[in-house]
Amino acid sequence: QRDTIAEILQSHNYRTAFITDTYHQFKPSKNFHRGFDEWQWIRGQELDPYRSGPIPSQEKVLTTIVKGCIRHNQ
């Protein structure tokens, strides 16, 4: 069995984290998280019912973003 990049980094005193938004990477027996110090699945992607509802209009998004956070090309 080969070492993962996370395991190699750990052997050189690096801390590693695996953060993903797709549940496929946490399926049993896949072991994508092997060797990481910590891992987190961010829900709400790929039709995950965790977040639902209509997508807000662009106007709604732009009115709720703090001014100065968007840089316009001029």
VEXVEX-977527 format. One record per residue (C-alpha): y, x, z; residue number from 1. Coordinates in Angstrom, 3 decimals. Each point is the difference from the previous one (the first is absolute). Example, Ala and Ser with C-alpha at 12.3 -4.5 7.8 and 13.67 -1.06 7.14 Angstrom:
REM VEXVEX-977527
@yy = -4.500&xx = 12.300&zz = 7.800&lomi = 1
@yy = 3.440&xx = 1.370&zz = -0.660&lomi = 2
REM end
This chain:
REM VEXVEX-977527
@yy = 0.000&xx = 0.000&zz = 0.000&lomi = 1
@yy = 3.369&xx = 1.439&zz = -1.036&lomi = 2
@yy = 3.039&xx = 0.300&zz = 2.249&lomi = 3
@yy = 2.891&xx = -2.348&zz = -0.680&lomi = 4
@yy = 3.548&xx = 1.283&zz = -0.429&lomi = 5
@yy = 0.786&xx = -1.555&zz = 3.397&lomi = 6
@yy = -2.820&xx = 1.972&zz = 1.628&lomi = 7
@yy = 1.169&xx = 3.221&zz = -1.637&lomi = 8
@yy = 3.552&xx = -0.602&zz = 1.212&lomi = 9
@yy = -1.272&xx = -0.770&zz = 3.518&lomi = 10
@yy = -1.845&xx = 3.309&zz = 0.068&lomi = 11
@yy = 3.400&xx = 1.662&zz = -0.553&lomi = 12
@yy = 1.595&xx = -1.922&zz = 2.913&lomi = 13
@yy = 1.716&xx = -2.683&zz = -2.088&lomi = 14
@yy = 0.110&xx = -3.582&zz = 1.252&lomi = 15
@yy = -0.888&xx = -2.480&zz = -2.713&lomi = 16
@yy = 0.627&xx = -3.707&zz = -0.545&lomi = 17
@yy = -1.390&xx = -2.421&zz = -2.564&lomi = 18
@yy = 2.315&xx = -2.941&zz = -0.715&lomi = 19
@yy = -0.887&xx = -2.512&zz = -2.678&lomi = 20
@yy = 0.783&xx = -3.546&zz = -1.060&lomi = 21
@yy = -3.306&xx = -0.739&zz = -1.730&lomi = 22
@yy = -2.942&xx = -1.281&zz = 1.982&lomi = 23
@yy = -2.496&xx = 1.528&zz = -2.460&lomi = 24
@yy = 0.486&xx = 3.367&zz = 1.650&lomi = 25
@yy = -1.325&xx = -1.353&zz = 3.308&lomi = 26
@yy = -3.193&xx = -1.564&zz = -1.317&lomi = 27
@yy = -3.126&xx = 0.965&zz = 1.968&lomi = 28
@yy = -1.814&xx = 3.118&zz = -1.220&lomi = 29
@yy = 2.904&xx = 1.207&zz = -2.171&lomi = 30
@yy = 1.322&xx = 2.374&zz = 2.697&lomi = 31
@yy = 3.365&xx = 0.574&zz = -1.673&lomi = 32
@yy = 1.449&xx = 0.406&zz = 3.510&lomi = 33
@yy = -2.423&xx = 2.804&zz = 0.881&lomi = 34
@yy = 1.650&xx = 3.020&zz = 1.547&lomi = 35
@yy = 3.381&xx = -1.546&zz = 0.716&lomi = 36
@yy = 1.433&xx = 0.086&zz = 3.519&lomi = 37
@yy = 1.262&xx = -3.526&zz = -0.416&lomi = 38
@yy = 0.053&xx = -2.705&zz = -2.625&lomi = 39
@yy = 1.871&xx = -3.227&zz = -0.580&lomi = 40
@yy = -0.389&xx = -2.885&zz = -2.380&lomi = 41
@yy = 3.312&xx = -1.652&zz = -0.863&lomi = 42
@yy = -0.789&xx = -3.613&zz = -0.701&lomi = 43
@yy = 1.692&xx = -2.336&zz = -2.428&lomi = 44
@yy = -1.075&xx = 1.430&zz = -3.347&lomi = 45
@yy = -2.499&xx = -1.069&zz = -2.665&lomi = 46
@yy = 0.289&xx = -3.731&zz = 0.637&lomi = 47
@yy = -0.669&xx = 0.515&zz = 3.717&lomi = 48
@yy = 0.839&xx = -3.350&zz = 1.641&lomi = 49
@yy = 1.610&xx = 1.895&zz = 2.891&lomi = 50
@yy = 3.335&xx = -0.456&zz = -1.767&lomi = 51
@yy = 0.655&xx = -3.006&zz = -2.121&lomi = 52
@yy = 2.774&xx = -2.149&zz = -1.287&lomi = 53
@yy = 2.300&xx = 0.029&zz = -2.987&lomi = 54
@yy = 1.451&xx = 3.271&zz = -1.215&lomi = 55
@yy = 3.727&xx = 0.029&zz = 0.809&lomi = 56
@yy = 2.458&xx = -0.010&zz = -2.878&lomi = 57
@yy = 1.776&xx = 3.215&zz = -0.931&lomi = 58
@yy = 3.260&xx = -1.565&zz = 1.195&lomi = 59
@yy = -1.525&xx = -0.692&zz = 3.436&lomi = 60
@yy = -1.320&xx = 3.559&zz = 0.224&lomi = 61
@yy = 3.334&xx = 1.531&zz = -0.994&lomi = 62
@yy = 1.942&xx = -2.099&zz = 2.521&lomi = 63
@yy = -2.243&xx = 1.064&zz = 2.872&lomi = 64
@yy = -0.007&xx = 3.743&zz = -0.706&lomi = 65
@yy = 2.471&xx = 1.946&zz = 2.083&lomi = 66
@yy = 2.914&xx = 1.182&zz = -2.116&lomi = 67
@yy = -0.218&xx = 3.682&zz = -0.770&lomi = 68
@yy = -3.785&xx = 0.018&zz = -0.207&lomi = 69
@yy = 0.046&xx = -0.547&zz = -3.745&lomi = 70
@yy = 1.483&xx = 2.619&zz = -2.273&lomi = 71
@yy = 1.169&xx = -1.344&zz = -3.326&lomi = 72
@yy = 0.098&xx = 2.202&zz = -3.101&lomi = 73
@yy = 3.591&xx = 0.267&zz = -1.140&lomi = 74
REM end
